[in-house]
Amino acid sequence: MNLHNVNTILTHEAKIQGRGILFKILAGLVIGGITYIVMIYQGNFHPVSWQKIAMPSYIPWISTTLLNLIQNLFIIFRVSGFYKRWTAENLEVHQASNSEWMTGKVLGVIKVLFILDFASIGITSLVHILLTGSPFNIGIYLFYFSTLTIPSTLFYTGFTLLLSFLTRHKGITVLIAGILYLFTSGVFHDYWNGTTDVLAISIPNIFSNITGHVNTGYYLMHQGAFLLLGTGLISLATARFNRIPNRVKAPGRIRLAGGIATLVGITLLASYRIHFVKESQKRQNHVEIFARHGNIPSLQIPEHQIHFSREGSIVNATSELYLKNPNPGKVDTLVLFLNP
């Protein structure tokens, strides 16, 4: 792949997208709207609830989630029109290969969006520091950008792009992609432990000051799956480009790479879902055990003493339970319910 060709196409496409009225509306909503929300609901202009400012990750998470919700709608409307534009461009003579052409066009859209994203991060950070009482950590902003914005941007770009080549109609593409957006970000985002939640709205994603991020491994697996899915779908769309390829074998190789990336992404999502299915089965086993022994007369523990002792690197503990039988009859069986 010739990077000079990619950069030339990328720069040209970025200028086209940046001059569009839709991007200007997006910029106004992102810069003005998100900043206004942070200032009004989490600023020092009025008493703010402790929950909204106690953690340094709350403001970055809110601003990033709002950004992604708006930005992905822009992607659906802009990328859905690519096929119609390229039907005329297929007749143009240029030295760039299909993969270089597609890569440059896609990166051109992503470039202007990421510039806007960093502008939003900068402005929100200033508001965070100057106008709120919440602790500030720039690393959290970058973490959410890397693990939320990039995967969702690539996924919706790839899905909409491939769909536009399959349907060859902008209206149908917008309708189907919009329905997917509505279901994954709204109606069914919390189904199956957030497996289909592209924006990770329903997945625990707040940093604790003591324990850090919750369940980081499976969170990164989930977002990495959508990153690979987006990359794979973009590659599959490139293979369907109507222009005659520079190399005969190029579409097959691109299709193979896209298929592998998509398959790995689906496998990661399946692994994520299987993990929570197994956890649910464990919890159900605990419920069944409790139900099986719940009818046994219970005793009361008026006093419980635990004694700790240390011998070098070994810590010993002894527990003394004082039991009381509140039942009228004798209790022959003692059952201890321990926290699993």
C-alpha positions in Angstrom: 0.0 0.0 0.0 1.4 3.4 -1.0 1.1 5.7 2.0 1.5 8.8 -0.1 -1.6 7.9 -2.2 -3.5 7.2 1.0 -2.5 10.5 2.6 -3.4 12.4 -0.5 -6.9 10.9 -0.6 -7.3 11.2 3.1 -6.5 14.9 3.1 -8.9 15.6 0.2 -11.7 13.6 1.9 -11.1 15.3 5.2 -11.5 18.7 3.6 -14.8 17.6 1.9 -16.2 16.4 5.2 -15.0 19.4 7.2 -16.8 21.8 4.8 -20.1 20.0 5.0 -23.1 21.5 6.8 -23.7 18.2 8.6 -20.2 18.3 10.2 -20.7 21.9 11.2 -23.9 20.9 13.0 -22.1 18.1 14.7 -19.3 20.4 15.8 -21.8 22.8 17.3 -23.6 20.0 19.2 -20.3 18.5 20.4 -18.5 21.7 21.4 -21.5 23.7 22.6 -23.9 21.0 23.7 -21.6 18.7 25.7 -19.8 21.7 27.3 -23.2 23.2 28.3 -24.4 19.9 29.9 -21.2 19.5 31.9 -21.3 23.1 33.1 -25.0 23.0 34.1 -25.2 19.6 35.7 -21.8 19.3 37.2 -20.4 22.8 37.4 -20.0 25.0 40.5 -22.9 27.3 39.5 -25.3 25.6 41.9 -25.1 22.8 44.6 -24.2 19.5 42.9 -24.8 16.1 44.3 -21.7 14.3 45.6 -22.3 11.3 43.2 -21.8 13.5 40.1 -18.3 14.9 41.1 -16.8 12.4 43.6 -15.1 10.2 41.0 -12.6 11.7 38.5 -14.0 9.4 35.8 -17.7 10.5 35.9 -17.4 13.7 33.9 -15.1 12.0 31.2 -17.5 9.1 30.9 -20.5 11.3 30.5 -18.9 13.6 28.0 -17.5 10.7 25.9 -20.8 8.8 25.9 -22.7 11.9 24.7 -20.0 12.5 22.1 -20.3 8.9 20.7 -24.1 9.1 20.6 -24.0 12.2 18.4 -20.9 11.2 16.4 -22.2 7.8 15.3 -25.3 9.3 13.9 -23.1 11.6 11.8 -21.2 8.5 10.6 -24.4 6.8 9.5 -25.6 9.7 7.5 -22.3 10.5 5.8 -20.9 7.1 5.1 -24.3 5.8 3.8 -23.8 8.2 0.8 -20.4 6.8 -0.2 -21.6 4.3 -2.7 -23.5 6.9 -4.7 -20.5 9.1 -4.8 -18.2 6.4 -5.8 -20.4 5.2 -8.7 -19.2 8.2 -10.6 -15.6 8.1 -9.2 -15.3 4.5 -10.6 -14.8 6.1 -14.0 -12.0 8.4 -12.9 -8.4 7.5 -13.7 -6.0 7.5 -10.7 -3.0 5.5 -9.7 -4.3 4.6 -6.3 -5.5 1.0 -5.8 -8.9 0.2 -4.5 -7.6 -0.5 -1.0 -5.7 2.8 -0.9 -8.7 4.7 -2.2 -11.1 3.2 0.4 -8.6 3.5 3.2 -8.0 7.2 2.4 -11.7 7.9 2.2 -12.5 6.2 5.5 -9.5 7.7 7.3 -10.5 11.1 5.9 -13.9 10.9 7.7 -12.3 9.5 10.8 -9.6 12.2 10.8 -12.0 15.1 11.0 -14.0 13.3 13.7 -11.0 12.6 15.8 -9.8 16.2 15.5 -13.3 17.2 16.8 -13.0 14.6 19.6 -9.7 16.0 20.8 -11.1 19.5 20.7 -14.0 18.4 22.8 -11.7 16.7 25.3 -9.6 19.9 25.6 -12.6 22.1 26.2 -14.3 19.7 28.6 -11.0 19.3 30.5 -10.8 23.1 31.0 -14.4 23.1 32.2 -13.6 20.1 34.4 -10.6 21.9 36.0 -11.9 25.4 36.3 -15.7 25.1 36.8 -16.2 21.8 38.7 -15.2 20.4 42.1 -14.4 17.0 40.6 -10.8 15.6 40.6 -9.2 15.7 37.2 -7.2 13.0 35.4 -6.4 13.5 31.7 -5.5 9.8 31.4 -9.1 8.8 31.9 -10.2 11.0 29.0 -7.6 9.3 26.8 -8.7 5.9 28.1 -12.3 6.4 27.2 -11.3 7.8 23.8 -9.2 4.7 23.1 -11.7 2.1 24.4 -15.1 3.8 23.6 -14.8 6.3 20.7 -12.3 4.4 18.5 -14.1 1.0 18.5 -17.6 2.5 18.1 -16.4 4.8 15.3 -14.8 1.9 13.3 -17.8 -0.4 13.9 -20.5 2.0 12.7 -18.2 3.1 9.8 -17.6 -0.5 8.7 -21.2 -1.6 9.1 -22.7 1.4 7.3 -20.1 1.2 4.5 -20.6 -2.5 3.8 -24.4 -2.0 4.0 -24.2 0.8 1.5 -22.4 -1.5 -1.0 -25.0 -4.3 -0.4 -28.1 -2.2 -0.7 -26.8 0.4 -3.1 -29.4 2.8 -1.7 -28.7 5.5 0.8 -32.2 5.6 2.3 -32.3 1.8 3.0 -28.8 2.0 4.4 -29.7 4.8 6.8 -32.9 3.0 7.8 -31.1 -0.3 8.6 -28.1 1.3 10.3 -30.3 3.6 12.2 -32.4 0.7 13.5 -29.2 -1.0 14.6 -28.0 2.2 16.3 -31.3 2.5 18.1 -31.3 -1.1 19.3 -27.7 -1.3 20.3 -27.6 2.1 22.0 -31.1 2.3 23.4 -33.7 -0.4 23.4 -31.6 -3.5 23.8 -28.2 -2.1 25.0 -28.4 -3.9 28.3 -29.4 -7.4 27.0 -27.1 -10.3 27.4 -24.9 -8.4 29.8 -24.2 -5.7 27.2 -22.9 -8.1 24.6 -24.5 -6.0 21.8 -23.9 -2.6 23.5 -21.4 -1.0 21.1 -21.1 2.2 23.3 -20.7 0.1 26.5 -23.5 2.2 28.2 -24.7 -0.7 30.3 -21.2 -2.1 31.1 -19.5 -1.0 34.4 -17.0 1.5 33.2 -16.2 3.9 36.1 -12.8 4.1 37.8 -12.8 3.6 41.5 -10.2 5.6 43.5 -9.3 2.5 45.4 -9.7 -0.5 43.1 -9.4 1.2 39.7 -11.4 0.1 36.7 -14.0 -2.7 37.2 -13.5 -6.0 35.3 -10.9 -4.4 32.9 -10.1 -7.7 31.0 -13.6 -8.5 29.8 -14.3 -4.8 29.1 -11.3 -4.6 26.8 -12.4 -7.9 25.2 -15.8 -6.5 24.5 -14.5 -3.3 23.0 -11.7 -5.0 21.1 -14.4 -7.2 19.5 -16.1 -4.2 18.0 -12.8 -2.7 17.0 -12.0 -5.9 15.0 -15.6 -6.1 13.6 -15.3 -2.6 12.3 -12.0 -3.2 10.7 -13.2 -6.4 9.2 -16.4 -4.9 7.8 -14.4 -2.0 6.2 -12.1 -4.6 4.5 -15.1 -6.6 3.3 -16.6 -3.4 1.9 -13.3 -2.6 0.1 -13.5 -6.0 -1.6 -16.8 -5.1 -3.1 -15.5 -1.9 -4.7 -16.8 -1.8 -8.3 -13.6 -0.3 -9.8 -11.3 -2.8 -11.5 -8.5 -3.6 -9.1 -4.8 -2.9 -9.8 -4.0 -6.5 -9.0 -6.3 -9.5 -9.7 -5.7 -11.2 -6.4 -6.1 -8.1 -4.3 -9.9 -8.4 -3.7 -9.5 -12.0 -2.5 -6.7 -11.1 -0.1 -8.7 -8.1 1.3 -11.8 -10.3 1.6 -9.8 -13.0 3.5 -8.3 -10.4 5.9 -11.7 -8.9 6.5 -13.3 -12.2 7.1 -10.6 -13.2 9.6 -11.0 -9.9 11.5 -14.8 -10.2 11.6 -14.6 -13.9 12.7 -12.2 -13.0 15.5 -14.4 -10.2 16.6 -17.5 -12.4 16.7 -15.5 -15.0 18.7 -14.5 -12.4 21.3 -18.1 -11.3 21.7 -19.2 -15.0 22.1 -16.5 -15.5 24.7 -17.6 -12.4 26.6 -21.2 -13.7 26.6 -20.2 -17.2 27.6 -18.3 -15.8 30.6 -21.5 -14.2 32.0 -23.6 -17.3 31.2 -21.2 -19.3 33.4 -21.4 -16.7 36.2 -25.2 -16.8 36.0 -25.1 -20.6 36.3 -22.9 -20.3 39.4 -25.3 -17.9 41.0 -28.3 -20.2 40.2 -26.4 -23.0 41.9 -26.1 -20.9 45.0 -29.8 -20.1 44.9 -30.7 -23.8 44.6 -28.4 -24.7 47.5 -30.0 -22.1 49.7 -33.5 -23.3 48.7 -32.6 -26.9 49.5 -31.4 -26.0 53.0 -33.7 -23.1 53.7 -36.4 -25.1 55.5 -34.1 -26.2 58.3 -34.8 -24.3 61.5 -32.4 -21.5 61.9 -30.3 -20.5 64.9 -29.3 -17.0 66.1 -25.7 -15.9 66.7 -25.8 -13.4 69.6 -21.9 -13.3 69.8 -19.2 -14.1 67.3 -15.5 -13.7 68.2 -12.7 -14.0 65.7 -9.1 -14.2 66.9 -6.1 -13.5 64.6 -2.5 -14.4 65.1 0.5 -14.1 62.9 3.5 -16.3 62.7 6.0 -14.9 60.2 4.3 -14.8 56.9 1.4 -17.0 58.0 -1.8 -15.5 59.5 -4.0 -17.8 61.6 -7.6 -17.2 62.6 -10.0 -18.9 65.0 -13.7 -18.3 65.1 -15.9 -18.8 68.2 -19.7 -18.9 67.6 -22.2 -18.6 70.4 -25.5 -20.0 69.2 -29.0 -19.4 70.5 -32.0 -21.6 69.6 -35.1 -19.5 69.4 -37.2 -22.5 68.3 -39.5 -24.3 70.7 -38.0 -27.7 69.9 -34.5 -29.2 69.6 -32.4 -28.5 66.5 -30.3 -31.4 65.4 -28.7 -29.9 62.3 -26.5 -26.9 62.1 -26.2 -25.2 58.7 -23.8 -22.3 58.1 -24.6 -20.0 55.1 -21.3 -18.6 54.0 -20.9 -15.7 51.5 -19.8 -17.3 48.3 
